[in-house]
Amino acid sequence: MKTVDLKIKGMGCSHCEKRVADSLRKIGVLESTVSAKTGSARVTFDPAKISVDMLEKAVSDAGYQVIGVSEA
């Protein structure tokens, strides 16, 4: 398993958090903690099945933009 922190632009409320978390769950993310307050998400996933690019696309599909990725 791998955990990364995503810096996300555009989130402002709990509805935003839910949209991002739901989109990540749809691609098979094992666990995510999304915070509109900090504009970030900590995501745990199986790197054999999911790439960072896939995480970024899931966030984009939810209507937001990943502006940074770092190892957690």
C-alpha positions as CSV (number, residue, x, y, z in Angstrom):
1,M,0.0,0.0,0.0
2,K,1.0,3.6,-0.6
3,T,-0.1,6.8,1.0
4,V,0.1,10.3,-0.6
5,D,-1.0,13.7,0.3
6,L,-2.8,15.6,-2.5
7,K,-3.1,19.5,-2.4
8,I,-6.4,20.3,-4.0
9,K,-7.6,23.6,-5.4
10,G,-11.2,24.7,-5.3
11,M,-12.8,22.9,-2.3
12,G,-14.8,25.0,0.1
13,C,-17.3,22.9,2.0
14,S,-18.2,19.4,3.3
15,H,-20.1,18.8,0.0
16,C,-16.8,19.3,-1.9
17,E,-15.1,16.8,0.5
18,K,-17.7,14.2,-0.2
19,R,-17.5,14.7,-4.0
20,V,-13.7,14.1,-3.9
21,A,-13.9,11.2,-1.5
22,D,-16.7,9.5,-3.6
23,S,-14.7,10.0,-6.8
24,L,-11.6,8.5,-5.3
25,R,-13.6,5.6,-3.9
26,K,-15.0,4.8,-7.4
27,I,-11.5,4.1,-8.7
28,G,-10.7,1.8,-5.8
29,V,-8.9,3.9,-3.3
30,L,-8.7,2.0,0.0
31,E,-8.9,5.0,2.3
32,S,-9.1,8.8,2.0
33,T,-9.3,11.7,4.4
34,V,-10.4,14.8,2.5
35,S,-10.4,18.3,4.1
36,A,-11.8,21.4,2.5
37,K,-10.4,23.5,5.3
38,T,-6.8,22.5,4.5
39,G,-7.4,21.9,0.7
40,S,-6.0,18.5,0.9
41,A,-6.6,14.7,0.8
42,R,-4.5,11.9,2.3
43,V,-5.1,8.9,0.1
44,T,-4.1,5.2,0.7
45,F,-4.2,3.0,-2.4
46,D,-2.6,-0.1,-4.0
47,P,0.1,1.2,-6.4
48,A,-0.2,-2.0,-8.5
49,K,-3.8,-1.0,-9.4
50,I,-3.9,2.8,-9.1
51,S,-1.4,5.5,-10.3
52,V,-1.0,9.0,-9.1
53,D,-2.3,10.1,-12.5
54,M,-5.5,8.2,-11.8
55,L,-5.9,9.9,-8.5
56,E,-5.5,13.3,-10.2
57,K,-8.0,12.4,-12.8
58,A,-10.5,11.3,-10.1
59,V,-10.2,14.6,-8.4
60,S,-10.5,16.4,-11.7
61,D,-13.6,14.4,-12.5
62,A,-15.1,15.6,-9.2
63,G,-14.6,19.2,-10.4
64,Y,-11.3,20.2,-8.6
65,Q,-7.6,20.4,-9.4
66,V,-4.6,18.7,-7.8
67,I,-1.9,21.3,-7.5
68,G,0.6,19.2,-5.6
69,V,1.4,15.6,-4.6
70,S,3.7,14.4,-1.8
71,E,4.6,11.2,0.0
72,A,2.8,10.9,3.3
